């Protein structure tokens, strides 16, 4: 198990997430991918991932 679902920190985070718009959540997700996931991609796919992120950002805006 990753943690207690009733932990006050987790409950606060979930409450904050519930108040955000879909576009804000999508932007957070894209930021996370750029900062933490992109470096894990195989070198051959990095450019494709960057294009996908850029296209997603354009769609959100």
N, C-alpha and C positions, 0 to 999 in steps of 0.2 A: 504494500500500500504506500502511496506517495505522501500521505498526510491525512490529517483529520479535516473532513469537509466542514466541520463546525468551528474550526480555528478562526479566531477573530480577524486575523490578517487575511485569510482566504475569503471570509464572508465580506470584508470591506472591499477587497479587490473585485469580487463578483458583483457587489452592489455598484461599484464605480463603472464596471463594464456594461451593466444593464442600462446605465444612463447615457451611454454614448451612441452616436449615430452609426449607421452601417458604414458610412464612408470613413469615419474616424477609426473604427475598428479595422477596416481594410488597410488604412494607412499605417496603423500600428503593426499589423501583420507584415506588410511589405517592408517596413523599416527593420523588423526583426529578422526577416529573411536576408536582407542585405547585410546586416551586421553579424549574424550568427550562422546562417545556413549556407550562404553562397560559397564561403571558403571550403565547405565540405564537399561541394560538387566536383565531379571529375573535370579536369581542365578542359576537356572537349565540350563540355556542356555549359561552361560559365557564360560564354557570350549569349547563348540561347536563353539562359536564365536572366541575364541582364536585359535582354530585349523583352522578355515576358514581364519583368518587373516594370520596365518603362511603359509598356503598353497598358498594363494594369493601372498604373498611376494616371495615365491619360484618360482612361475610361472612368476612373473615380471622379476626376475633376471635370 
